[in-house]
Amino acid sequence: MKRFFWLLFGLGAGAAVGVGATRWARRQAQKVAPATLAREAKGGLLDLSKLVAESIEEGKRAMADAEQQARDTLDEPEPSAPAGRGPAAPRG
């Protein structure tokens, strides 16, 4: 009876380990599947493009702040139209 118990115990433990190893191997294979890698790369590129866009916006804000500080320092009014456009200023 003891031998039969240990035989069944060994078969059960072996089956459980086998099922667990098979599931683990299947998950690992899915992680490195081309579709999964492509999806992760796409997500990484989207995150990178978002960071670049935010950096550009922050740079524009910093340049506008620096320009405003320079104008305040020089007491010059902000131009209402880009240079070369609009009515010419009278010379006096």
TIMARRO-919987 format. One record per atom (N, C-alpha, C): x, y, z. Coordinates in steps of 0.2 Angstrom, whole numbers, padded with zeros to 4 digits, always signed. Each point is the difference from the previous one (the first is absolute). Layout:
XYZ
...
***
This chain:
+0004-0006+0000
-0004+0006+0000
+0004+0006+0000
+0006+0000+0004
+0004+0006+0000
+0003+0001-0007
+0002-0005-0003
+0003+0001-0007
-0005+0003-0005
-0006-0002+0001
-0005+0002-0005
-0001+0008+0002
-0001+0001+0006
-0001+0007+0002
+0006+0005-0003
+0006-0002+0001
+0006+0004-0003
+0000+0000-0007
-0002-0005-0003
+0000-0001-0008
-0006+0006-0002
-0005+0000+0003
-0005+0005-0002
+0002+0007+0002
+0003+0000+0005
+0002+0007+0002
+0006+0003-0005
+0004-0005-0002
+0005+0002-0005
-0003+0002-0006
-0005-0004-0003
-0003+0001-0006
-0004+0007+0000
-0003+0001+0006
-0004+0006+0001
+0005+0006+0000
+0005+0000+0003
+0005+0005+0001
+0003+0001-0007
+0002-0005-0003
+0003+0001-0007
-0005+0003-0005
-0006-0002+0000
-0005+0003-0004
-0001+0008+0001
+0000+0001+0007
-0001+0007+0002
+0006+0004-0003
+0006-0002+0001
+0006+0003-0002
+0000+0001-0008
-0002-0005-0003
+0000+0000-0007
-0005+0005-0003
-0006+0000+0003
-0005+0005-0002
+0003+0007+0001
+0003+0001+0006
+0002+0007+0002
+0006+0002-0005
+0004-0005-0001
+0006+0002-0005
-0003+0002-0007
-0005-0004-0002
-0003+0001-0007
-0003+0007+0000
-0004+0002+0005
-0003+0007+0000
+0005+0005+0001
+0006-0001+0004
+0005+0005+0000
+0003+0001-0007
+0002-0006-0003
+0003+0001-0007
-0004+0003-0005
-0007-0001+0000
-0005+0003-0004
+0000+0008+0001
+0000+0002+0006
+0000+0007+0002
+0007+0003-0003
+0005-0003+0001
+0007+0003-0002
+0000+0000-0008
-0003-0005-0003
+0000+0000-0007
-0005+0006-0003
-0005+0001+0004
-0005+0006-0002
+0004+0007+0001
+0004+0000+0005
+0003+0007+0001
+0005+0001-0006
+0003-0005-0003
+0005+0002-0005
-0003-0001-0007
-0006-0001-0001
-0004-0001-0006
+0001+0007-0004
+0001-0001-0007
+0000+0006-0004
-0005+0006+0001
-0006-0003+0001
-0006+0005+0001
+0001+0004+0007
+0002-0004+0005
+0000+0003+0006
+0006+0005+0000
+0006-0002-0003
+0005+0005+0000
-0001+0006-0004
-0004-0001-0006
-0002+0006-0004
-0005+0005+0004
-0004-0003+0004
-0005+0004+0004
+0004+0004+0005
+0005-0003+0003
+0003+0003+0005
+0005+0006-0003
+0003-0002-0006
+0004+0005-0003
-0005+0006-0002
-0006-0001-0003
-0004+0005-0002
-0002+0005+0006
-0001-0004+0006
-0002+0004+0006
+0006+0004+0002
+0006-0002+0000
+0006+0004+0002
+0001+0006-0005
-0001-0001-0006
+0000+0005-0005
-0005+0006+0001
-0006-0002+0002
-0005+0004+0001
+0002+0004+0007
+0002-0003+0005
+0003+0004+0006
+0005+0004-0002
+0005-0002-0004
+0005+0005-0002
-0002+0006-0004
-0005-0001-0004
-0002+0006-0004
-0004+0004+0004
-0003-0002+0005
-0004+0004+0005
+0005+0004+0004
+0006-0003+0002
+0005+0003+0004
+0003+0006-0004
+0001-0002-0006
+0004+0005-0005
-0005+0006-0001
-0007-0001-0001
-0004+0005-0001
-0001+0005+0007
+0000-0003+0005
+0000+0003+0007
+0006+0004+0001
+0006-0002-0002
+0006+0003+0000
+0000+0007-0004
-0002-0001-0006
-0001+0005-0005
-0004+0006+0003
-0006-0002+0003
-0005+0005+0002
+0004+0003+0006
+0003-0003+0005
+0004+0003+0005
+0005+0005-0002
+0003-0002-0005
+0006+0004-0003
-0004+0007-0003
-0005-0001-0003
-0004+0006-0003
-0002+0005+0006
-0003-0003+0005
-0002+0004+0006
+0006+0003+0003
+0006-0003+0001
+0006+0002+0003
+0003+0006-0005
-0001-0001-0006
+0003+0006-0005
-0005+0006+0001
-0006-0001+0000
-0005+0005+0001
+0001+0004+0006
+0001-0004+0006
+0002+0003+0006
+0006+0004+0000
+0005-0002-0003
+0007+0003-0001
-0001+0006-0004
-0004+0000-0005
-0001+0006-0005
-0004+0005+0004
-0005-0002+0004
-0004+0005+0004
+0004+0003+0005
+0005-0003+0003
+0005+0003+0005
+0004+0005-0003
+0002-0002-0006
+0005+0004-0004
-0004+0007-0002
-0006-0001-0002
-0004+0006-0002
-0002+0004+0006
-0001-0003+0006
-0001+0004+0006
+0006+0004+0002
+0006-0004-0001
+0006+0004+0002
+0002+0006-0004
-0002-0001-0007
+0001+0005-0005
-0005+0005+0000
-0006-0001+0003
-0006+0004+0000
-0002+0001-0008
+0000-0006-0003
-0003+0001-0007
-0007-0004-0001
-0004+0003-0003
-0007-0003-0001
+0001-0006-0004
-0005-0005+0001
+0000-0006-0004
-0002+0002-0007
+0002-0003-0006
-0002+0002-0006
-0007-0003-0001
-0004+0004-0004
-0007-0002-0001
+0000-0004-0006
+0004+0001-0005
+0001-0004-0006
+0007-0002-0001
+0001-0005-0004
+0007-0002-0001
+0004+0005-0004
+0006+0000+0000
+0004+0005-0003
-0001+0000-0008
+0000+0005-0003
-0001+0001-0007
-0007+0000-0002
-0005+0000+0004
-0007+0000-0001
-0003+0005+0003
-0006+0002-0002
-0004+0006+0003
+0003+0007-0002
-0004+0005+0002
+0002+0007-0002
+0007+0001+0003
+0004+0004-0004
+0006+0003+0002
+0000+0005+0005
+0004+0000+0005
+0000+0005+0005
+0003+0006-0003
-0003+0006+0002
+0002+0007-0003
+0007+0001+0003
+0004+0003-0004
+0006+0002+0002
+0000+0008+0002
+0003+0002+0005
-0001+0006+0002
+0006+0004+0002
***
